[in-house]
Amino acid sequence: MDTISEEEEEEEEEEEEEEEPATTPIKNPGTGPKALEPTNSDSSSSIPKPFIRGTFPPEVQPRCLIEGLNTRTLLKTCFRIGEALRVGHSRSSSSQGAVESDILVELYARVSFSERRDTKQNFQFLDLFHDRPPFLSGVFEYWRRCELWDTDAAVFLGVEGRGRIARVVGRMKRKDGGVGFWVQILLISEAGWGDVEAVRKVVCKT
């Protein structure tokens, strides 16, 4: 009767262990919007609780006593996608007035997608605090006109740009066909939760 040495037994046990399939499944990291997380350098402890801004302050009178202050150009700061959409809707509804104001939005939002095609850089924006609709698309046509604008906008390109917080200054435009809005981007740069909180304290006075 053949005998098996202890070394041979150990080798057979090692081979059996190597042939066993892995029992821990590999989790799909996900590629959709729900997989996004803010990639800014701010720590998670600095992320504020979800909030919405209050009503916008009343417009100044057409003949204001303060020189240079008028209603021809307005800047409305928004922290949520829904707030920006309401600005676009209100602008569209009030465009029947005798003097149409130039309404700009300053929007803080997360970037879920960005790419460059020819002279345009296209964006899709997510809400700061969740990955659910509504979403907002935007177009930045000025990135080639200035090296700084090119650099500021380039950080949102590709996979590395997904989830970054952006500060957007632009005009809300109604989509072709009259359903929905998009933002014509005049300036865009990366922001952080610290920037959001600082502006919130000024705008919301809390």
C-alpha positions in Angstrom: 0.0 0.0 0.0 1.4 3.3 -1.1 1.9 5.9 1.6 1.6 9.7 1.2 4.0 12.0 2.8 2.9 15.0 4.9 4.4 17.3 2.3 2.3 15.7 -0.5 -0.9 16.0 1.6 -0.2 19.7 2.2 0.3 20.3 -1.6 -3.0 18.6 -2.3 -4.8 20.7 0.2 -3.4 23.9 -1.3 -4.5 22.8 -4.8 -8.0 22.2 -3.5 -8.1 25.6 -1.9 -7.1 27.3 -5.1 -9.8 25.5 -7.1 -12.6 26.7 -4.8 -14.7 29.5 -6.4 -14.8 32.9 -4.8 -17.9 33.1 -2.5 -17.9 37.0 -2.2 -19.7 38.5 -5.2 -18.1 41.5 -6.9 -20.4 44.5 -6.5 -21.3 46.6 -9.5 -19.9 50.1 -8.8 -22.7 51.6 -10.9 -22.4 54.2 -13.7 -25.7 56.1 -13.3 -26.4 59.4 -11.5 -27.0 57.6 -8.2 -23.3 56.5 -8.1 -22.2 60.1 -8.1 -20.7 61.7 -5.0 -19.3 65.2 -4.6 -15.6 65.0 -5.4 -14.6 68.4 -4.0 -12.0 68.5 -1.4 -14.4 69.5 1.4 -14.8 66.8 4.0 -18.2 65.1 4.4 -18.6 66.7 7.8 -18.8 70.1 6.1 -21.8 69.2 3.9 -24.8 71.2 5.0 -28.2 69.7 5.5 -30.5 70.1 2.4 -32.2 73.5 2.3 -34.1 75.8 -0.1 -33.7 79.5 -0.2 -36.6 81.8 0.7 -38.5 84.1 -1.7 -36.4 86.4 -3.8 -36.4 90.0 -2.6 -38.7 92.5 -4.4 -37.3 94.3 -7.4 -36.2 97.9 -7.0 -38.5 100.6 -8.4 -37.8 101.7 -12.0 -36.7 105.1 -10.7 -34.5 104.1 -7.8 -32.9 106.8 -5.7 -29.6 104.9 -5.8 -27.6 105.9 -8.9 -26.9 103.0 -11.2 -29.4 100.6 -9.5 -32.2 99.5 -11.7 -34.3 96.5 -12.7 -32.8 96.0 -16.2 -30.3 93.4 -15.0 -31.1 91.0 -12.2 -29.0 88.2 -10.6 -30.9 85.5 -8.8 -28.9 83.0 -6.7 -30.2 79.4 -6.7 -29.1 76.4 -4.7 -31.5 73.9 -6.2 -32.3 72.9 -9.8 -36.0 73.5 -9.1 -35.3 77.1 -8.0 -33.5 77.8 -11.3 -36.4 76.3 -13.3 -38.8 78.5 -11.5 -36.7 81.6 -12.4 -36.9 80.5 -16.0 -40.7 80.0 -15.8 -41.2 83.4 -14.1 -39.0 85.2 -16.6 -41.0 83.6 -19.5 -44.3 84.5 -17.9 -43.3 88.2 -17.3 -41.8 88.8 -20.7 -44.9 90.5 -21.8 -44.0 93.6 -19.8 -43.0 96.9 -21.5 -39.4 96.7 -20.3 -38.0 93.2 -20.2 -35.3 92.6 -17.6 -32.1 90.6 -18.2 -32.3 88.0 -15.5 -29.2 86.0 -14.7 -29.0 83.0 -12.4 -26.2 82.1 -10.2 -26.7 78.3 -9.7 -24.8 75.9 -7.5 -25.2 72.3 -8.7 -23.4 69.1 -9.3 -22.2 68.1 -12.7 -23.3 64.6 -13.8 -21.9 64.8 -17.4 -19.9 67.1 -19.6 -18.3 66.9 -23.0 -17.0 69.2 -25.7 -18.2 69.1 -29.3 -16.7 71.6 -31.7 -17.0 75.0 -30.0 -19.5 74.0 -27.4 -19.1 72.3 -24.0 -22.3 70.5 -23.0 -23.3 69.9 -19.4 -26.0 68.0 -17.4 -26.5 69.3 -13.9 -27.9 67.5 -10.8 -29.4 68.9 -7.6 -26.8 69.6 -4.9 -28.5 67.1 -2.4 -30.0 64.3 -4.4 -29.7 62.4 -7.7 -33.4 62.6 -8.7 -35.1 64.8 -11.4 -35.4 67.5 -12.3 -32.1 67.7 -14.2 -30.9 70.7 -16.1 -28.8 70.9 -19.3 -26.5 73.7 -20.1 -24.2 74.9 -22.9 -21.0 76.9 -22.6 -19.8 78.4 -25.8 -17.1 80.7 -24.4 -14.5 78.3 -23.2 -12.2 78.8 -26.2 -12.1 82.6 -25.8 -10.0 82.7 -22.7 -7.4 80.4 -21.2 -8.9 80.8 -17.7 -12.4 79.9 -18.9 -10.9 76.9 -20.7 -9.2 75.7 -17.5 -12.2 76.3 -15.3 -14.5 74.4 -17.6 -12.1 71.5 -18.3 -12.2 70.2 -14.7 -15.8 68.9 -15.4 -14.8 66.8 -18.4 -14.8 63.0 -18.4 -15.2 60.7 -15.5 -13.1 62.8 -13.2 -15.5 65.7 -13.6 -18.6 63.7 -12.6 -20.0 64.8 -9.2 -18.1 68.0 -8.9 -19.9 71.1 -7.6 -20.1 73.9 -10.1 -20.9 77.6 -9.7 -22.8 78.6 -12.9 -23.7 82.1 -14.0 -26.0 82.1 -17.0 -29.4 82.8 -18.6 -32.4 80.4 -18.4 -33.6 79.7 -22.0 -36.8 77.9 -23.0 -36.1 74.8 -25.1 -37.2 74.5 -28.7 -40.8 73.6 -28.8 -41.5 75.5 -25.6 -41.3 72.6 -23.2 -38.6 72.8 -20.5 -35.6 75.1 -20.0 -31.8 75.0 -20.4 -29.1 77.3 -19.2 -26.9 79.4 -21.5 -23.7 79.4 -19.5 -21.7 82.7 -19.3 -19.3 81.6 -16.6 -18.6 78.3 -14.9 -16.1 77.3 -12.3 -15.6 74.6 -9.6 -17.0 75.4 -6.1 -17.0 73.6 -2.8 -19.4 73.1 0.1 -17.6 76.0 1.9 -18.6 78.3 -1.0 -22.2 77.1 -0.9 -22.4 77.7 2.9 -20.8 81.1 2.6 -23.2 82.3 -0.1 -26.2 80.7 1.7 -25.4 82.8 4.9 -25.5 86.0 2.8 -28.5 85.2 0.6 -30.6 83.4 3.2 -29.4 85.5 6.2 -29.1 82.4 8.5 
